[in-house]
Amino acid sequence: MGEQTTTMEESENMAGESSDRRSGPARGRPHADPHRDKPEESQTRETQTRETQTRADEASGRRASRDLRKPPGIRTRPERYLVAVAPPTDARDLAAELDRDADISVVRTIGRARPAGSYPNIAVIETTAERAAALAAEPYLYVEIDQPLTSGLAPAAQSRDAAVAPIGDLQRVVVQVRDDSGRPIEDAAVGLLGGPFPAAGYTEEDGTVELSVPTETIVRATEMLVRPRRGCWPVRVNRPWLRANETVTAVCERITTSHPEFPEHALDSWGARAMGFDRLPPTHRGHGVRIALVDTGVAIGHPDLTGRITEGRDVVGRDAKSWQEDSIGAGTHHAVLIAGRDDGTGVVGLAPEAEVHVCRIAPGGWCADLIEALDYCVEQQIDVALIAAGVAEPSWLLADKAQEAFRGGVACVAAAGDAAGPVAYPAGLPGVLGVGAIGCLGTFPPGSGYAAQLTGLPTAPEGLFAAHFGNSGAGLDCCAPGVAIISGLPPATYGPLDGTATAAAHVAAVAGLVLAHHPQFRPEPGRSAMVRDASRVQRLFQVILASCRPLPQLDPTRAGAGLPDAAVAAGAVPWGMHAPLRAPFRTEFSGSLGPQAPDEQVAAALAPVRAAMRSAGLITDEQ
C-alpha cells in the first residue's frame, strides 16, 4: 500500500507525450534565431508544431476515452490479521494506534477492558504481509492470520492442472430437472465433473439449465450431480452418457414420495432412532437449557420454529435482525432438528423445549467472528454451543477463547469438517467435543448417490458407514448421523442435508438433554445444580462418550468412541442398553419386514453391500 503502479498502457502514454513535448520549440529546445531563419522556414516549423500538438491532443483524448470505458480490473483481497494485546490495554486504544499507520486498515475490535491476565483484546486489521511481520516483531503484540471460516468442503478432484489444459471447442449440454411427478424443479444445482474444466449451473423456472463445456469434459465426464434446493432427494449419475446439443433429463424423487405421511405427520427420522431419542420419556424435552447455534443464521418464520427463537446476534453483518435469516439453509436445518415444535407435524425437535440462541458466523465469516461468537456464549451463559464451521489451521487466539468458554461452563460441540482431511478447529482442540458423520444404507433412494460416501464396508447388519466427506484423525471424539438427514429448510419447507455439522447437531441435542434431565446435572430438591465451570463440561462429555455404542467395524479415526445413545446418556435406561438397530432400517427404500427363509436371510445380510453398489452405479436394479 502507498506505492504507485504504472500500467503498460500508461507507460506508453507517457512516452508518447514526452516525444511530443520534445518536438515543440518551447519544450527544452533552444529558440531559433529569427535573424538566421528565413520567414518561410519559420512558418513551416510553426505549422508543423501546431499539427503535431493537435495530433497529440487528439491521441490523448482517445486514450482518456478508452480509460473511461475500461472496466476495473480484478483486485486481490487484502490479507486479514488478528493483532492481540494483553489487558489492561483497551482494544480501542490499540485500534487507534494502528490506525495511524497508512498501510493498515482497522476492520473492527474484539474485547473490552478486563482484569489483567484474562483473554487479550484484539484488533482485526487488513494490511500487507510485510507490515504484519513488523507488528509481530513488537514484544507486546501477538499477530496471526485471520482465517476464513468454512465447513471444509473438499475441492473437486481434477485429473490435471487446468492452467495448462487446452480449452478447445465449447459444446452445449442441456439438463432438464424434474421431480417424480413430472414437475420442473427451479434453482436446482447441476454439476458436471470430469476433465480439466468442470461445469455448474442452476435451473431456470422451466427446470432446465444450459452448460457450456469443452468437448473433453463431455467425453470424459465422471459424474453428474443434481441437487434441488429443497423438497427432493438429489441425483448422482456416474459416467453420464452425454451428447452435444442434446437434452438429458434428471428425475429427483420427492421427500413426500419416500415419506408419504410427511409433513402432515411428524417425521420418523433414522438419525433419532439410531441414537435412541425414541426411547426417552416424554418428559425429557430439554427445558431450562440454553443451546446456541453458531451457524448460518435461522429462518425463524419456518412453521416448525414459530415463536421458538427470540435471541441472537449476527456477528458477521453486525445487525440486530439479520440473524433471523438464513441464506444457506444449514442453520435452519439444525434449528428445526434440535428445537422443532412438537405439534405432531413436520419435524419434532430432539430437544423441543430448549432455549435456542443464534450466532450467525456464515456466510462470509472469519476466525475473528467465531471468537466473538464464543464471547457471546460466555456472556449469555449458554450451556451448549453447536459450532458448525471452523478453520483449517491452528489458531492460538481461537484455542484460548475455546478454553475460556470451557472454563465458563460452555460445552462446545463442533463439526469435524467436511474436507475429507484432518479434523478442523475448534473441533480438534482440548475441551471441545469433535463430531464426525455417519450414514445408513436403506435411508435414501438408490439413485441419490449417497452410498458413494461409503468409506470401507458398512456395519453388519445395521448398514452404518462412515461418510467419506468427513474429516478424521486426532480430535474426533464420536460420530453421529450426518448423511441424508431430513429437516427444515428456509423459508418454510423441508429437505435432506449432510455434513459433520448436522451430526454435531444431534450430539448437541444429547448434551442439552443430559444437562436438563440427568440426575448428576439437574437441580434437585435440597441440592443446587452443578457449578458452571470446566468440571461440569468435562463430566458432561464423559457421560456422552460413555454412552456411545462402539462401532468397531468402522475406522476409529472416523467414528471415535462410537455413536452416542440419548436414552443411556440422559439416564433414562441402564448403561450398555443401546438402541436396537435393525438390518437395515426399514424405509420406503428397504422393503418390508416379515419372516425370512435362509436364502432371504443371506439376501438381507448382503442388502447393505448391494445397496451401496447400486447407489454407486456398479450394479443395476435387475442385477
N, C-alpha and C positions, 0 to 999 in steps of 0.2 A: 504494500500500500504506500501511497505517497510518491510513487515513481510514475513518470510519463512514458507511455509507449507510443511508437510510431508505426503505423501500418505501411505496407509496401506501396499502396496507392498514395498515401500521404507523402512518403519519401519521394515518389516520382513527381508529385505536385510541387514540392519544394524545389526539386532540381530544375523543373521547368521554369518556375518563377525566377529562380536565380539566374538562369540563362537569359530570360527575357530582360531582366534588370541590367545585365552586362551589355546588352545591345543598345541601351539608351545613352545619350550623351551626358546626362546628368547623374548617372549611377556609377560613380567612382572612376569615370573616364575623363581624361583632360579635355577641356573645352577646345574646340577648333579655333585657330587664329583667323578672324574674318578677313584680315588683310592678305592672308596667304591662300584662302579658299575662294574659289570662284563662286559667284552667286548661284549659278545653275547647280553646281555640285552640292552647295549648302541646302538648297530647296529640296534636292533629290534625297539627301540624307534625312531631312526633317520629315519628308513624306513617308520614307521607309520606316522611320521610327514610329510615326503615328500608326501606320498599318500594323507594324509588329505589336505595338501596345494593344491595339484593337483586337487582334487575334488572340493575344494573351488573355485579355479581359473576357472574350467570348469563351475561351477554353476553360478559364477559371469558373465562369458561370455554369458551364456544362458540368464541370466536376462537382460544384456545390449542389447542383440539382440532383446528380447521381447520389451524392452522400445523403441528401434528404430522403431519397427514395429507398436507400439501402436499409433493410431490416436489421434490427440489433442482432449481434452475434450471440452464440451460446456462451454463457459465462459459467465459470466454475464456482460452486458454492464455497463460501469461506469455511475454514475449519472452526469447530466449536470446542472450547476448552472449559473445564471447571477449575477455578482458582480458589483455593481454600486458605483461610487464615484462622488461627486459633482465637477463641474468645480471650479477653473481652473486646477485641476489635469488632466493631459492628460491620455487618455486610454492606450497609450503605456507605460507610466511610471507605471501605475497600473499593467499592464501585467508583466513588468519586475520585479516588487516587488513580485508578486505572483509566478512567475516562479522560484524564489529562493527556494521555498518550494518543497521538494522532493515528497510530497503527492499531489501536484497539477499539472495538465497539462493544460496549456492555449491553448484553441482552436483558438480563434481569439478575436479581439476587435471591438467595435462599437462606433463610435463617434470621435471627434477631439477637439482641443482646441476651447472653446466657451466662451462667456462672462459669468460672474458669474450669477447664478440664472436661467440659462437655463437648458435644459434636461441633465441628468447626462451622463457621459461616462461609458461604460460597457466593462467588460472582460468576455468572455464566457469560463468557465473552466469545467474540469472533475476532480472530487475528491470524497472523502467519505462523508457520511452524517455527521460524527463527525467533520471532518475538516471544512465543510461548516458551521456548527453550531458555531464553534470557530470564523470563519470570521464574521458571523452575529453579534457576540458579540462586535465587534470593532465599536466604536461610529461613525466613519467616513465612514463606508461601509454599503451598503444595499445589501442583498443577497436573492434571490428567485430561486426556481427550474425552469429550462428552459424546459417548457413543449413541447412535440411533437405536431406538427400541424396535424389536422385531419379534414375531412369533418364530422366526428362524427358518422360514421356508427355504428348502434347498433349491438352488438354481437348476434349470433343466439341463440334463447332461447333453453334451454335443460331441459329435464324433471328431470334430476338428475345429481349429480356431477360425471363427467367422471372418476375422480380419484378413485372412489370406485366401479365403474361398471365393471363387468366381460366382457372380450372381446369375449371369446368363439370362435367357428369356424368362419373362414372368408369365405365369399361367393363372387362369381364373378358376377357382373352386367355389361352388355354391353349396352351402349346407342349410338344409331345412330342418328345423327342430319342432317337433310336435309332441303332445302328451299322448297317452294311450287311448284317449277318446277322440283323437284327431284334431284337437285344437292347437293352433300355433302358440309357441312359448316365446314371449318377448323378453329381451335382456338376458338371454342365456349366454354364458361364456362358452366359446368354441375355440379349442386349441388344437393345432396340428403340429406334432413333434416329429423330428427326424430331419436329417440333412443339416447343413450349417445355419440355415435361416428358418427357424420355426415361425409359425404364424398364429395370430389370435385375433378374435373379434367378438362382437356381441350382436345378437339377433335383433332385427327390427320388429315392428308391430306385427308383420306377417310371418314372423318366425324364421326368417332367412337371414343369412349373413354371407357376404362375398369376401373371400380371401384371395389376395394376390400373392402367389408364392413362386419361387423358382422351380423350374422343371424338375430339378433333382429332388426337391422336397416332396413333390407329388409321387415320384417313382420310389423314393426311399423312406416314405413316411412310416414311422414305427408305431404311432398310435394317434388316435383322435379322441380328445376328451370333450365332453359336453356336460356343462354343469348349469342347470337352471338356478335362478336366484332364490326361488322358494317353491314349495308345493310339490316338487317332483324329485325323484331319485336321479342321480347323474348317470351318464352312459360313457363307457370306455370301449373303444374298438381297437384291437391290436392289428397291426399291419393292414390298415384300411385300403380297400381297393378303390382308387380314385382315377378319374379321367378329367382332363382339362375341359372346361366349359360345360360340364355336366353337373346336375344337381343330385346330391345324395341326401337321404332323409335319416335323421336320428329320432327314435321314439323313446321318450322318457316316461317311465312308469310313475303315476301319481301316488302320493303318500296315502290318499284315501282308497286307492286300489289295494295296496298291501295291508292297510288297516281300515277296513270298511266302516267300522263304527266310530272312527275318529274324524273330526274332533267333537262330535255330539256327545260321545262318551270319553272319559279320561283314557289317555294312552297307557297301555301296559308296556313299559319300557324294559328292554332286555338289560340295560345297564342297572336299573333299580333292582331288578330281580337278582342279577349276578352278585350284587353287593348286599343283599339281604334287607333292603329297605322295606320290602313287603312283609317282613316278619316282625316289624316294630309294632308296639302297642299303639292304638290310635291317639293316645295322649302325647306321644313323642313327636312334637311338631316344631321344636326349636325356639319356643317362646322365651324372650328375655335375652337372647344372644344377638350380638351385632356382627354382621358379616359385611365386609367391604369388597366390592368388585372393582379391582384395579385393572381396568379393561378398556373397551372401546366406547363407553357410554351405553345408555339403555333407553330404548323407546318406551317410556313409561306409559304411553297410551295403549300398549298392547292389551287386549282383553284379559289375558291371564295375569296382568300386573296392575290393573286399575286400582288406584288407591293404596298400592302396596309400598311404593318407594317415594320418599319425600326429601331425603337428604343426599347431597352430593356436591362435587366440585369438578369443574373442567380445568385440569392442571395445564393442559396444552393451550387451549383457547382463552383461558383466564376470564371466563364468562360465567355469570351466575346461573344461567339456564341451559347452556348448550350440552351439559352432561345428560340432559333428558332426551338427547337424540343419539342415534346410532347409525352412522353411515356405512359401517362394515357388516354389522349383524351379530358378531360374536358375543358382545356384551349382553344383548337382549336374549340370545340363546342361553347363556349361562344364568342370567337372572331368572328366566322362566324355569329353567331346570332346578334351580335352588329354591325359589320363592314363589312359584306359580300358585295362583289361588286354588283352594280346594273346594270347587263347586261342582265336581263331578263331570266337568268337560275339559277339553284341551289337554294341557299338561299340568298335572298337580305337582307342585314343588316338593323336593325331597325334605326341605325344612320350611314348610309354608308359613310359619309364624315368626320366623327370624326377622329381625330388623335389618334391612339391607341399605347400605350406603354405596354410593357410586363415585369412583375417581376415574375420570376419563384421561388416559395417557396415550391413546392411539385413535386415529392415525396421526402421524407427524410428531410422535413423542421422542424424547431423548432420555438418557440416563438421569439427567437433572430432574426431569418430570417424575420419574419413578421415585427418586429420593424425596421430592416434595410430597408425593402421594403417601409415602410411608410416614412423613411428618404428620399428615392429616390423620392417618390411622392411630398414631400415638396420641395426638391431641383429642381425638373423639373417643378414645378408649375402645377402639374396635377389638373384638375378640378374635376374629378370624379374617385374614386378608387373603383373598384369592388373587394371585398375581399372574396375569395372563400373558405378559410379554417380558422380555429381558434383553440382555446384551450378550454378545458372544465372547468378549474378552473380560478378564477380571478388572474390577474397579474397587480400589481401596475405599473410596467415599461411599459407594453403594454397600460394600461389606460392613463398614462401620455403622451406617444407618440401619441396616438389617439387624445388627447386634443391638442397637438402641431399641428397636421395635421388640426384639426378643426379650430384652430386659424389662421392657414396659408391659409385658404380658400379651403382646400381639402375636398370634400364631400365624405365620406366613406360610401359605400353601401355594407353591409355584409350579408352573408348567416347565417341564424339562426342555421344551423347544422342539421344533418340527423340521430340523435341517438334516436329520439322519447323521448327526455328528456328535461331538462331545456335549455333555449337559451344559445348558446355558446358565447365566447368572441372573437373578439370585438363587435359582433352584439348587445350584451346586454349592451354596455357601453353608457353613455351620449355622444351626439354629433355624434353618428353613427346610420345610418338607418338600423334596423334589418328586414330581409325579410323572410317570411315563404312561403311554397309551396302549391299550389292547383292544382287539376286536373279537367278534364271534361269528363264525360261519353259520349261515342259515338265517341271519338277521337282516339281509339286504338282497335285492334282486341279483340274479346271476350275471346280468349284463351290465351292472353298475360299475364293475371294475374294482370294488373294494378288496376283493381277495388278492389283488396284485400287491396289497400292502403286507402280505404274509412275510414274516422273517422266520425261516425254519418251519418245522412241522407244527401244526396246531395240536393242542392238548386233546387227548382221547379220554372219554368220549365227548367232552363238552364242546370241542371245536374252538377254544380260545386261542388267539395268536397275538404275538407282539407286532405292533404297527411298524412298518418299515420306515415311515417318515420320522418316527420319534427319535430324539437324541438319547444317548445311552452312555453308561460308564459311571465313574465315581460321582457321587452326589445324587443318584437316582435312588430314592428310598422305597417306593412302592409303585404300583400301577393301578389303573382304573379304566373303565370303558371310555374310549375316545374315538371310536370308529362307527360311523352310521348311527349317530345319536340324534333322534328327532326331538326338537324343542321349538320354542317360539322364535320367529324372525320378524324384523320390522317390515311394515308398520303394524300389521295385525294378522300375520299368517304363521305357517309352520314349515319346517323343512329339516333335512339332515345336515349336520356339520361334523367335522372331525378335528382332532388335534389334541395335543397334550394339555392344552388349557381346558378343553371340555372334560378330560379325565380329571384334572385338578379340581374342577367344579364339583364333581361327585365327592371327592375327598374332603373338600371344604365343607360340604353339607354334613358329612360324617362328623367332622370336627365340631361343628355347631351343635349337633345333636348330643354329642358326648358332653360338651360343656353345660348344656341345658339340663341333661337328664341323668348322667352317670352319678352314682352316689358320692364319688370322690370329689366332684366339682360343683354340684348343685347346692344351693343353700338348704340347710336342714333346720328344723326347729331346735333351738338351743345351740346351733353351730353356724358360724358365718361361712360364707363362700371362701374358696381359696384366694389368697392374695394374688393380685395381678403382678406377676414377676416372671423371671426366666424359669423358675422351678415349675410353675403351672404349665407353661408351654412345653417344657421338656417332658413332664408327666403325661400331658395330652398326646404328644407324638408317640410316647412309649405305648400308650393304650391302643392307639390306632395301628401301629406296626405289629403289636402282639396279636391283634385281631385278624391279621392277614391270613388268607388261605394260601399256603405255599403253591407255587406253580413250577415245580422242578423241571418240567418238560420244556419250559421256555428259557431263553437266555437270561441268566440272573442280572446281567448288566442292563437289561431292558425291563425286567419285571421287578427287580429289587426284592423286598420281603414278600411280595405277592399282592393279592387282591384284598383290600380291607373289607371287613364284614360289619355293616352298620349295626345290626342287632347285637352282635357279640361285643363290639366296641362300646355301645351305649349301656351294656349290662343287662339287656333285655333277655338274653339267652345265655346259657353256660358257655364258658370258654371252650373252644375247639369244635363247637357245633355250628359249622359253617353252612351257608345257604346251599341247599341241594341243587346241583346243576344237571339238567337233562342232556341227552345226547341226540342231536343238538337241540338248541332252543326251538320250540315248535312255533313257527310263524307261517305266514302265507307262502314262505319260500321253502319250508322244510317238510311239508306233508303232514299226515295226521298220526295220532298216537293209536296204539292198539296192540294186541298180542302179536308177537313176531316169531315166525318159524326160524330154524337155524340159518337158512340162507338169507332170510331177511335181517337177522342179527348181524351177519357178516356185511351185508349191504349197508346197514346202519352204521357200523363201525367205520366203513370206508366213505360214508357220506361226506364228512368234512373235507377229506382229501379230494373227492370228486368235485365238490362244490368249489373248492379253490381252483382246481384245474379248469373247470367250466368257466368260472368268472375271469380267469386269466386268458381265456381263449384257446387253451390247449386241447380241449375236447368240446364236442357239441352235445346238445340235449339228447341226440339219438344214440350217442356212444355209451 
